[in-house]
Amino acid sequence: MSAPDGGMEEFRPVDDPDAVPIRDASTVVLVRDAPGDATHGDGIEVFCIQRVKEMAFAGGMTVFPGGGVDLRDAESDVAWTGPPASWWAERFGADNGRIARIILVSTAVAFLSFSGAVGLMT
């Protein structure tokens, strides 16, 4: 993590992991078969992004796109397509509101990342 002077803070393990609050977050992992041409070769391709070096957390790292889930995400009035939130909630063991927020953030992360607008996310 970036220190106030621009350097890197030393990683410090937490003495009591239960004291650190658990936050909902969402990560999108896209995998596809490689086209098998001279540029890509055979195998699979995985979509990743490189975080800006100046970011406080994991600056400069290559990561799967993702982000934290905020309670305000539930305030969005978005048309829903696909299985209802209750279907997903049952499979993931979460309540409807929580799973709806996670799915909404996953979808937003996917569209923003893949459109090149990931820098607009805060």
N, CA, C and O atoms as a GROMACS GRO file, in nm:
protein
  488
    1MET      N    1   0.084  -0.117   0.000
    1MET     CA    2   0.000   0.000   0.000
    1MET      C    3   0.089   0.123   0.000
    1MET      O    4   0.199   0.121   0.055
    2SER      N    5   0.041   0.230  -0.061
    2SER     CA    6   0.119   0.352  -0.068
    2SER      C    7   0.122   0.424   0.065
    2SER      O    8   0.018   0.440   0.130
    3ALA      N    9   0.239   0.466   0.105
    3ALA     CA   10   0.255   0.544   0.227
    3ALA      C   11   0.237   0.692   0.190
    3ALA      O   12   0.246   0.727   0.073
    4PRO      N   13   0.211   0.778   0.289
    4PRO     CA   14   0.193   0.921   0.259
    4PRO      C   15   0.310   0.983   0.184
    4PRO      O   16   0.291   1.077   0.107
    5ASP      N   17   0.432   0.931   0.205
    5ASP     CA   18   0.548   0.988   0.137
    5ASP      C   19   0.567   0.930  -0.003
    5ASP      O   20   0.666   0.960  -0.070
    6GLY      N   21   0.472   0.847  -0.048
    6GLY     CA   22   0.480   0.789  -0.182
    6GLY      C   23   0.550   0.655  -0.185
    6GLY      O   24   0.548   0.587  -0.288
    7GLY      N   25   0.613   0.615  -0.074
    7GLY     CA   26   0.679   0.486  -0.068
    7GLY      C   27   0.579   0.374  -0.042
    7GLY      O   28   0.458   0.397  -0.042
    8MET      N   29   0.629   0.258  -0.020
    8MET     CA   30   0.542   0.144   0.006
    8MET      C   31   0.544   0.109   0.153
    8MET      O   32   0.650   0.102   0.215
    9GLU      N   33   0.425   0.087   0.210
    9GLU     CA   34   0.417   0.043   0.349
    9GLU      C   35   0.456  -0.103   0.356
    9GLU      O   36   0.439  -0.178   0.260
   10GLU      N   37   0.508  -0.143   0.469
   10GLU     CA   38   0.542  -0.282   0.492
   10GLU      C   39   0.415  -0.361   0.522
   10GLU      O   40   0.328  -0.314   0.595
   11PHE      N   41   0.404  -0.480   0.466
   11PHE     CA   42   0.288  -0.564   0.495
   11PHE      C   43   0.294  -0.606   0.640
   11PHE      O   44   0.397  -0.653   0.689
   12ARG      N   45   0.182  -0.590   0.709
   12ARG     CA   46   0.176  -0.630   0.849
   12ARG      C   47   0.060  -0.727   0.868
   12ARG      O   48  -0.055  -0.691   0.845
   13PRO      N   49   0.089  -0.850   0.910
   13PRO     CA   50  -0.020  -0.944   0.935
   13PRO      C   51  -0.107  -0.897   1.051
   13PRO      O   52  -0.060  -0.824   1.139
   14VAL      N   53  -0.229  -0.937   1.049
   14VAL     CA   54  -0.324  -0.898   1.153
   14VAL      C   55  -0.317  -1.000   1.266
   14VAL      O   56  -0.322  -1.121   1.242
   15ASP      N   57  -0.307  -0.950   1.389
   15ASP     CA   58  -0.302  -1.041   1.504
   15ASP      C   59  -0.434  -1.112   1.526
   15ASP      O   60  -0.437  -1.229   1.565
   16ASP      N   61  -0.543  -1.042   1.501
   16ASP     CA   62  -0.676  -1.098   1.525
   16ASP      C   63  -0.759  -1.084   1.397
   16ASP      O   64  -0.824  -0.982   1.377
   17PRO      N   65  -0.757  -1.186   1.310
   17PRO     CA   66  -0.832  -1.178   1.183
   17PRO      C   67  -0.980  -1.149   1.203
   17PRO      O   68  -1.044  -1.090   1.115
   18ASP      N   69  -1.038  -1.189   1.318
   18ASP     CA   70  -1.180  -1.162   1.342
   18ASP      C   71  -1.207  -1.013   1.364
   18ASP      O   72  -1.322  -0.969   1.356
   19ALA      N   73  -1.102  -0.935   1.392
   19ALA     CA   74  -1.119  -0.792   1.415
   19ALA      C   75  -1.131  -0.715   1.282
   19ALA      O   76  -1.169  -0.598   1.282
   20VAL      N   77  -1.098  -0.779   1.172
   20VAL     CA   78  -1.104  -0.714   1.041
   20VAL      C   79  -1.242  -0.740   0.982
   20VAL      O   80  -1.280  -0.856   0.964
   21PRO      N   81  -1.318  -0.635   0.951
   21PRO     CA   82  -1.453  -0.658   0.898
   21PRO      C   83  -1.448  -0.723   0.760
   21PRO      O   84  -1.362  -0.692   0.678
   22ILE      N   85  -1.541  -0.813   0.737
   22ILE     CA   86  -1.554  -0.878   0.606
   22ILE      C   87  -1.643  -0.791   0.521
   22ILE      O   88  -1.751  -0.750   0.564
   23ARG      N   89  -1.599  -0.762   0.399
   23ARG     CA   90  -1.676  -0.680   0.306
   23ARG      C   91  -1.714  -0.763   0.185
   23ARG      O   92  -1.636  -0.846   0.137
   24ASP      N   93  -1.834  -0.741   0.135
   24ASP     CA   94  -1.874  -0.805   0.010
   24ASP      C   95  -1.796  -0.742  -0.103
   24ASP      O   96  -1.774  -0.621  -0.106
   25ALA      N   97  -1.755  -0.824  -0.197
   25ALA     CA   98  -1.685  -0.778  -0.316
   25ALA      C   99  -1.721  -0.870  -0.431
   25ALA      O  100  -1.777  -0.978  -0.411
   26SER      N  101  -1.689  -0.827  -0.550
   26SER     CA  102  -1.723  -0.903  -0.668
   26SER      C  103  -1.604  -0.904  -0.763
   26SER      O  104  -1.538  -0.802  -0.781
   27THR      N  105  -1.576  -1.018  -0.821
   27THR     CA  106  -1.470  -1.032  -0.920
   27THR      C  107  -1.528  -1.101  -1.042
   27THR      O  108  -1.607  -1.195  -1.030
   28VAL      N  109  -1.489  -1.055  -1.158
   28VAL     CA  110  -1.535  -1.114  -1.283
   28VAL      C  111  -1.414  -1.180  -1.350
   28VAL      O  112  -1.311  -1.116  -1.370
   29VAL      N  113  -1.427  -1.308  -1.384
   29VAL     CA  114  -1.320  -1.380  -1.451
   29VAL      C  115  -1.374  -1.429  -1.585
   29VAL      O  116  -1.466  -1.510  -1.590
   30LEU      N  117  -1.316  -1.377  -1.693
   30LEU     CA  118  -1.355  -1.421  -1.827
   30LEU      C  119  -1.245  -1.506  -1.885
   30LEU      O  120  -1.128  -1.466  -1.886
   31VAL      N  121  -1.281  -1.623  -1.931
   31VAL     CA  122  -1.187  -1.717  -1.991
   31VAL      C  123  -1.244  -1.759  -2.125
   31VAL      O  124  -1.364  -1.785  -2.136
   32ARG      N  125  -1.160  -1.766  -2.227
   32ARG     CA  126  -1.208  -1.814  -2.357
   32ARG      C  127  -1.100  -1.896  -2.423
   32ARG      O  128  -0.982  -1.888  -2.387
   33ASP      N  129  -1.141  -1.975  -2.520
   33ASP     CA  130  -1.044  -2.049  -2.602
   33ASP      C  131  -0.968  -1.948  -2.686
   33ASP      O  132  -1.026  -1.857  -2.745
   34ALA      N  133  -0.836  -1.965  -2.692
   34ALA     CA  134  -0.755  -1.878  -2.775
   34ALA      C  135  -0.786  -1.907  -2.922
   34ALA      O  136  -0.818  -2.021  -2.957
   35PRO      N  137  -0.776  -1.804  -3.008
   35PRO     CA  138  -0.810  -1.824  -3.149
   35PRO      C  139  -0.720  -1.925  -3.220
   35PRO      O  140  -0.757  -1.976  -3.326
   36GLY      N  141  -0.603  -1.954  -3.164
   36GLY     CA  142  -0.514  -2.051  -3.227
   36GLY      C  143  -0.441  -1.995  -3.347
   36GLY      O  144  -0.398  -2.070  -3.434
   37ASP      N  145  -0.425  -1.863  -3.354
   37ASP     CA  146  -0.352  -1.802  -3.465
   37ASP      C  147  -0.208  -1.773  -3.423
   37ASP      O  148  -0.167  -1.806  -3.312
   38ALA      N  149  -0.132  -1.711  -3.513
   38ALA     CA  150   0.010  -1.684  -3.485
   38ALA      C  151   0.029  -1.588  -3.368
   38ALA      O  152   0.130  -1.597  -3.298
   39THR      N  153  -0.065  -1.497  -3.346
   39THR     CA  154  -0.052  -1.400  -3.237
   39THR      C  155  -0.085  -1.461  -3.103
   39THR      O  156  -0.015  -1.436  -3.004
   40HIS      N  157  -0.190  -1.541  -3.097
   40HIS     CA  158  -0.241  -1.590  -2.969
   40HIS      C  159  -0.200  -1.733  -2.936
   40HIS      O  160  -0.194  -1.769  -2.818
   41GLY      N  161  -0.171  -1.814  -3.034
   41GLY     CA  162  -0.137  -1.953  -3.008
   41GLY      C  163  -0.259  -2.033  -2.963
   41GLY      O  164  -0.372  -1.986  -2.970
   42ASP      N  165  -0.234  -2.154  -2.917
   42ASP     CA  166  -0.342  -2.242  -2.870
   42ASP      C  167  -0.356  -2.227  -2.719
   42ASP      O  168  -0.269  -2.170  -2.653
   43GLY      N  169  -0.464  -2.279  -2.666
   43GLY     CA  170  -0.486  -2.277  -2.521
   43GLY      C  171  -0.602  -2.187  -2.485
   43GLY      O  172  -0.703  -2.183  -2.555
   44ILE      N  173  -0.587  -2.115  -2.375
   44ILE     CA  174  -0.694  -2.027  -2.328
   44ILE      C  175  -0.640  -1.885  -2.309
   44ILE      O  176  -0.519  -1.864  -2.296
   45GLU      N  177  -0.731  -1.790  -2.308
   45GLU     CA  178  -0.698  -1.652  -2.276
   45GLU      C  179  -0.782  -1.612  -2.155
   45GLU      O  180  -0.898  -1.652  -2.143
   46VAL      N  181  -0.723  -1.533  -2.066
   46VAL     CA  182  -0.790  -1.484  -1.947
   46VAL      C  183  -0.782  -1.332  -1.948
   46VAL      O  184  -0.674  -1.275  -1.966
   47PHE      N  185  -0.898  -1.267  -1.929
   47PHE     CA  186  -0.902  -1.121  -1.928
   47PHE      C  187  -0.857  -1.068  -1.793
   47PHE      O  188  -0.913  -1.104  -1.689
   48CYS      N  189  -0.755  -0.982  -1.794
   48CYS     CA  190  -0.706  -0.917  -1.673
   48CYS      C  191  -0.685  -0.768  -1.703
   48CYS      O  192  -0.679  -0.728  -1.819
   49ILE      N  193  -0.675  -0.690  -1.598
   49ILE     CA  194  -0.642  -0.549  -1.615
   49ILE      C  195  -0.521  -0.517  -1.527
   49ILE      O  196  -0.493  -0.588  -1.430
   50GLN      N  197  -0.450  -0.411  -1.562
   50GLN     CA  198  -0.338  -0.368  -1.479
   50GLN      C  199  -0.380  -0.242  -1.405
   50GLN      O  200  -0.418  -0.142  -1.466
   51ARG      N  201  -0.372  -0.250  -1.272
   51ARG     CA  202  -0.411  -0.136  -1.189
   51ARG      C  203  -0.309  -0.024  -1.204
   51ARG      O  204  -0.190  -0.051  -1.223
   52VAL      N  205  -0.354   0.099  -1.195
   52VAL     CA  206  -0.267   0.215  -1.201
   52VAL      C  207  -0.171   0.210  -1.082
   52VAL      O  208  -0.212   0.179  -0.970
   53LYS      N  209  -0.044   0.239  -1.106
   53LYS     CA  210   0.058   0.229  -1.001
   53LYS      C  211   0.029   0.316  -0.880
   53LYS      O  212   0.067   0.282  -0.768
   54GLU      N  213  -0.039   0.428  -0.901
   54GLU     CA  214  -0.065   0.521  -0.792
   54GLU      C  215  -0.179   0.477  -0.701
   54GLU      O  216  -0.205   0.543  -0.600
   55MET      N  217  -0.248   0.370  -0.732
   55MET     CA  218  -0.361   0.325  -0.649
   55MET      C  219  -0.308   0.278  -0.514
   55MET      O  220  -0.202   0.215  -0.506
   56ALA      N  221  -0.384   0.308  -0.408
   56ALA     CA  222  -0.341   0.275  -0.272
   56ALA      C  223  -0.334   0.125  -0.251
   56ALA      O  224  -0.245   0.077  -0.180
   57PHE      N  225  -0.425   0.050  -0.310
   57PHE     CA  226  -0.426  -0.095  -0.291
   57PHE      C  227  -0.386  -0.164  -0.420
   57PHE      O  228  -0.448  -0.143  -0.523
   58ALA      N  229  -0.284  -0.246  -0.415
   58ALA     CA  230  -0.238  -0.329  -0.526
   58ALA      C  231  -0.203  -0.248  -0.650
   58ALA      O  232  -0.228  -0.292  -0.762
   59GLY      N  233  -0.147  -0.129  -0.632
   59GLY     CA  234  -0.107  -0.046  -0.744
   59GLY      C  235  -0.007  -0.116  -0.834
   59GLY      O  236   0.090  -0.175  -0.786
   60GLY      N  237  -0.031  -0.111  -0.965
   60GLY     CA  238   0.058  -0.172  -1.062
   60GLY      C  239   0.039  -0.321  -1.082
   60GLY      O  240   0.103  -0.381  -1.167
   61MET      N  241  -0.048  -0.382  -1.004
   61MET     CA  242  -0.068  -0.526  -1.012
   61MET      C  243  -0.161  -0.562  -1.128
   61MET      O  244  -0.248  -0.483  -1.166
   62THR      N  245  -0.141  -0.680  -1.185
   62THR     CA  246  -0.232  -0.734  -1.285
   62THR      C  247  -0.337  -0.815  -1.211
   62THR      O  248  -0.304  -0.905  -1.134
   63VAL      N  249  -0.464  -0.782  -1.234
   63VAL     CA  250  -0.572  -0.840  -1.154
   63VAL      C  251  -0.692  -0.874  -1.243
   63VAL      O  252  -0.702  -0.828  -1.357
   64PHE      N  253  -0.781  -0.956  -1.189
   64PHE     CA  254  -0.913  -0.972  -1.250
   64PHE      C  255  -0.992  -0.848  -1.214
   64PHE      O  256  -0.977  -0.796  -1.104
   65PRO      N  257  -1.078  -0.797  -1.305
   65PRO     CA  258  -1.159  -0.681  -1.268
   65PRO      C  259  -1.254  -0.714  -1.154
   65PRO      O  260  -1.307  -0.825  -1.147
   66GLY      N  261  -1.275  -0.619  -1.067
   66GLY     CA  262  -1.364  -0.641  -0.954
   66GLY      C  263  -1.377  -0.515  -0.871
   66GLY      O  264  -1.320  -0.411  -0.903
   67GLY      N  265  -1.452  -0.528  -0.764
   67GLY     CA  266  -1.469  -0.412  -0.678
   67GLY      C  267  -1.555  -0.443  -0.558
   67GLY      O  268  -1.619  -0.548  -0.551
   68GLY      N  269  -1.555  -0.352  -0.465
   68GLY     CA  270  -1.635  -0.366  -0.345
   68GLY      C  271  -1.783  -0.344  -0.373
   68GLY      O  272  -1.820  -0.274  -0.467
   69VAL      N  273  -1.865  -0.405  -0.291
   69VAL     CA  274  -2.010  -0.392  -0.301
   69VAL      C  275  -2.056  -0.296  -0.192
   69VAL      O  276  -2.021  -0.314  -0.075
   70ASP      N  277  -2.132  -0.198  -0.230
   70ASP     CA  278  -2.180  -0.094  -0.139
   70ASP      C  279  -2.330  -0.110  -0.120
   70ASP      O  280  -2.401  -0.148  -0.213
   71LEU      N  281  -2.379  -0.082   0.000
   71LEU     CA  282  -2.524  -0.091   0.024
   71LEU      C  283  -2.603  -0.002  -0.071
   71LEU      O  284  -2.718  -0.034  -0.104
   72ARG      N  285  -2.545   0.108  -0.116
   72ARG     CA  286  -2.614   0.197  -0.209
   72ARG      C  287  -2.638   0.132  -0.344
   72ARG      O  288  -2.722   0.178  -0.421
   73ASP      N  289  -2.564   0.024  -0.375
   73ASP     CA  290  -2.584  -0.046  -0.501
   73ASP      C  291  -2.725  -0.102  -0.511
   73ASP      O  292  -2.776  -0.122  -0.621
   74ALA      N  293  -2.790  -0.128  -0.399
   74ALA     CA  294  -2.926  -0.180  -0.398
   74ALA      C  295  -3.028  -0.073  -0.436
   74ALA      O  296  -3.142  -0.105  -0.469
   75GLU      N  297  -2.987   0.054  -0.432
   75GLU     CA  298  -3.078   0.163  -0.464
   75GLU      C  299  -3.098   0.180  -0.614
   75GLU      O  300  -3.183   0.258  -0.657
   76SER      N  301  -3.022   0.108  -0.694
   76SER     CA  302  -3.029   0.120  -0.838
   76SER      C  303  -3.159   0.059  -0.890
   76SER      O  304  -3.201  -0.048  -0.845
   77ASP      N  305  -3.221   0.127  -0.985
   77ASP     CA  306  -3.343   0.077  -1.048
   77ASP      C  307  -3.304   0.020  -1.184
   77ASP      O  308  -3.315   0.088  -1.286
   78VAL      N  309  -3.260  -0.104  -1.184
   78VAL     CA  310  -3.209  -0.168  -1.304
   78VAL      C  311  -3.304  -0.280  -1.344
   78VAL      O  312  -3.350  -0.358  -1.261
   79ALA      N  313  -3.333  -0.288  -1.474
   79ALA     CA  314  -3.415  -0.398  -1.524
   79ALA      C  315  -3.338  -0.528  -1.507
   79ALA      O  316  -3.219  -0.533  -1.539
   80TRP      N  317  -3.402  -0.631  -1.458
   80TRP     CA  318  -3.338  -0.758  -1.428
   80TRP      C  319  -3.367  -0.858  -1.538
   80TRP      O  320  -3.482  -0.873  -1.578
   81THR      N  321  -3.265  -0.927  -1.587
   81THR     CA  322  -3.281  -1.032  -1.686
   81THR      C  323  -3.216  -1.157  -1.632
   81THR      O  324  -3.108  -1.150  -1.572
   82GLY      N  325  -3.279  -1.270  -1.651
   82GLY     CA  326  -3.222  -1.396  -1.603
   82GLY      C  327  -3.292  -1.442  -1.477
   82GLY      O  328  -3.396  -1.388  -1.439
   83PRO      N  329  -3.234  -1.542  -1.411
   83PRO     CA  330  -3.296  -1.592  -1.288
   83PRO      C  331  -3.312  -1.482  -1.184
   83PRO      O  332  -3.228  -1.392  -1.176
   84PRO      N  333  -3.419  -1.486  -1.105
   84PRO     CA  334  -3.439  -1.382  -1.003
   84PRO      C  335  -3.333  -1.390  -0.894
   84PRO      O  336  -3.266  -1.492  -0.879
   85ALA      N  337  -3.319  -1.282  -0.819
   85ALA     CA  338  -3.221  -1.276  -0.710
   85ALA      C  339  -3.240  -1.392  -0.613
   85ALA      O  340  -3.142  -1.443  -0.559
   86SER      N  341  -3.363  -1.433  -0.590
   86SER     CA  342  -3.389  -1.544  -0.496
   86SER      C  343  -3.323  -1.673  -0.543
   86SER      O  344  -3.275  -1.751  -0.460
   87TRP      N  345  -3.320  -1.698  -0.673
   87TRP     CA  346  -3.256  -1.817  -0.728
   87TRP      C  347  -3.107  -1.816  -0.697
   87TRP      O  348  -3.051  -1.915  -0.651
   88TRP      N  349  -3.042  -1.700  -0.723
   88TRP     CA  350  -2.900  -1.686  -0.694
   88TRP      C  351  -2.872  -1.691  -0.544
   88TRP      O  352  -2.775  -1.753  -0.500
   89ALA      N  353  -2.958  -1.627  -0.466
   89ALA     CA  354  -2.939  -1.624  -0.321
   89ALA      C  355  -2.940  -1.763  -0.262
   89ALA      O  356  -2.861  -1.794  -0.173
   90GLU      N  357  -3.030  -1.846  -0.311
   90GLU     CA  358  -3.038  -1.985  -0.260
   90GLU      C  359  -2.910  -2.061  -0.290
   90GLU      O  360  -2.861  -2.136  -0.205
   91ARG      N  361  -2.855  -2.042  -0.408
   91ARG     CA  362  -2.734  -2.116  -0.446
   91ARG      C  363  -2.609  -2.066  -0.374
   91ARG      O  364  -2.518  -2.145  -0.348
   92PHE      N  365  -2.605  -1.937  -0.341
   92PHE     CA  366  -2.487  -1.881  -0.275
   92PHE      C  367  -2.504  -1.864  -0.125
   92PHE      O  368  -2.412  -1.820  -0.056
   93GLY      N  369  -2.620  -1.899  -0.074
   93GLY     CA  370  -2.643  -1.889   0.070
   93GLY      C  371  -2.644  -1.745   0.120
   93GLY      O  372  -2.592  -1.716   0.228
   94ALA      N  373  -2.703  -1.656   0.043
   94ALA     CA  374  -2.709  -1.514   0.080
   94ALA      C  375  -2.853  -1.466   0.069
   94ALA      O  376  -2.936  -1.530   0.005
   95ASP      N  377  -2.882  -1.353   0.133
   95ASP     CA  378  -3.017  -1.299   0.122
   95ASP      C  379  -3.034  -1.231  -0.014
   95ASP      O  380  -2.936  -1.196  -0.080
   96ASN      N  381  -3.160  -1.211  -0.054
   96ASN     CA  382  -3.191  -1.155  -0.186
   96ASN      C  383  -3.125  -1.020  -0.211
   96ASN      O  384  -3.068  -0.998  -0.318
   97GLY      N  385  -3.133  -0.930  -0.114
   97GLY     CA  386  -3.076  -0.797  -0.133
   97GLY      C  387  -2.926  -0.801  -0.150
   97GLY      O  388  -2.870  -0.731  -0.234
   98ARG      N  389  -2.862  -0.882  -0.069
   98ARG     CA  390  -2.716  -0.893  -0.076
   98ARG      C  391  -2.672  -0.950  -0.210
   98ARG      O  392  -2.582  -0.897  -0.274
   99ILE      N  393  -2.735  -1.058  -0.252
   99ILE     CA  394  -2.694  -1.121  -0.378
   99ILE      C  395  -2.727  -1.030  -0.496
   99ILE      O  396  -2.653  -1.028  -0.594
  100ALA      N  397  -2.837  -0.957  -0.488
  100ALA     CA  398  -2.872  -0.864  -0.596
  100ALA      C  399  -2.765  -0.756  -0.610
  100ALA      O  400  -2.727  -0.720  -0.722
  101ARG      N  401  -2.715  -0.704  -0.498
  101ARG     CA  402  -2.608  -0.603  -0.503
  101ARG      C  403  -2.482  -0.661  -0.564
  101ARG      O  404  -2.418  -0.596  -0.647
  102ILE      N  405  -2.447  -0.783  -0.525
  102ILE     CA  406  -2.325  -0.846  -0.578
  102ILE      C  407  -2.337  -0.868  -0.728
  102ILE      O  408  -2.241  -0.843  -0.802
  103ILE      N  409  -2.451  -0.916  -0.774
  103ILE     CA  410  -2.470  -0.940  -0.918
  103ILE      C  411  -2.467  -0.807  -0.994
  103ILE      O  412  -2.408  -0.799  -1.101
  104LEU      N  413  -2.529  -0.704  -0.939
  104LEU     CA  414  -2.529  -0.572  -1.003
  104LEU      C  415  -2.386  -0.520  -1.017
  104LEU      O  416  -2.349  -0.470  -1.123
  105VAL      N  417  -2.307  -0.530  -0.911
  105VAL     CA  418  -2.168  -0.483  -0.918
  105VAL      C  419  -2.087  -0.567  -1.016
  105VAL      O  420  -2.006  -0.513  -1.091
  106SER      N  421  -2.107  -0.698  -1.017
  106SER     CA  422  -2.036  -0.785  -1.112
  106SER      C  423  -2.064  -0.743  -1.255
  106SER      O  424  -1.973  -0.735  -1.337
  107THR      N  425  -2.189  -0.716  -1.283
  107THR     CA  426  -2.227  -0.675  -1.419
  107THR      C  427  -2.167  -0.540  -1.454
  107THR      O  428  -2.115  -0.521  -1.564
  108ALA      N  429  -2.174  -0.445  -1.361
  108ALA     CA  430  -2.116  -0.313  -1.386
  108ALA      C  431  -1.965  -0.322  -1.408
  108ALA      O  432  -1.911  -0.259  -1.498
  109VAL      N  433  -1.898  -0.400  -1.325
  109VAL     CA  434  -1.753  -0.419  -1.338
  109VAL      C  435  -1.720  -0.477  -1.474
  109VAL      O  436  -1.628  -0.431  -1.541
  110ALA      N  437  -1.797  -0.576  -1.516
  110ALA     CA  438  -1.772  -0.640  -1.645
  110ALA      C  439  -1.785  -0.539  -1.758
  110ALA      O  440  -1.695  -0.526  -1.841
  111PHE      N  441  -1.896  -0.466  -1.763
  111PHE     CA  442  -1.917  -0.372  -1.873
  111PHE      C  443  -1.817  -0.258  -1.871
  111PHE      O  444  -1.765  -0.220  -1.976
  112LEU      N  445  -1.788  -0.202  -1.754
  112LEU     CA  446  -1.692  -0.092  -1.748
  112LEU      C  447  -1.552  -0.138  -1.783
  112LEU      O  448  -1.480  -0.068  -1.854
  113SER      N  449  -1.512  -0.253  -1.734
  113SER     CA  450  -1.377  -0.303  -1.760
  113SER      C  451  -1.358  -0.336  -1.907
  113SER      O  452  -1.257  -0.300  -1.967
  114PHE      N  453  -1.455  -0.404  -1.964
  114PHE     CA  454  -1.440  -0.452  -2.100
  114PHE      C  455  -1.461  -0.342  -2.202
  114PHE      O  456  -1.422  -0.356  -2.318
  115SER      N  457  -1.522  -0.230  -2.160
  115SER     CA  458  -1.542  -0.119  -2.252
  115SER      C  459  -1.423  -0.023  -2.248
  115SER      O  460  -1.416   0.070  -2.328
  116GLY      N  461  -1.332  -0.045  -2.155
  116GLY     CA  462  -1.217   0.044  -2.140
  116GLY      C  463  -1.246   0.159  -2.046
  116GLY      O  464  -1.161   0.247  -2.029
  117ALA      N  465  -1.363   0.161  -1.984
  117ALA     CA  466  -1.402   0.271  -1.896
  117ALA      C  467  -1.370   0.241  -1.751
  117ALA      O  468  -1.421   0.309  -1.662
  118VAL      N  469  -1.286   0.140  -1.725
  118VAL     CA  470  -1.259   0.100  -1.587
  118VAL      C  471  -1.199   0.214  -1.506
  118VAL      O  472  -1.216   0.218  -1.384
  119GLY      N  473  -1.130   0.306  -1.571
  119GLY     CA  474  -1.072   0.419  -1.499
  119GLY      C  475  -1.174   0.514  -1.441
  119GLY      O  476  -1.141   0.597  -1.357
  120LEU      N  477  -1.301   0.501  -1.486
  120LEU     CA  478  -1.406   0.586  -1.435
  120LEU      C  479  -1.458   0.538  -1.301
  120LEU      O  480  -1.526   0.613  -1.231
  121MET      N  481  -1.426   0.413  -1.263
  121MET     CA  482  -1.476   0.357  -1.138
  121MET      C  483  -1.392   0.410  -1.023
  121MET      O  484  -1.271   0.427  -1.036
  122THR      N  485  -1.458   0.436  -0.910
  122THR     CA  486  -1.383   0.484  -0.794
  122THR      C  487  -1.392   0.381  -0.683
  122THR      O  488  -1.336   0.402  -0.576
   0.00000   0.00000   0.00000
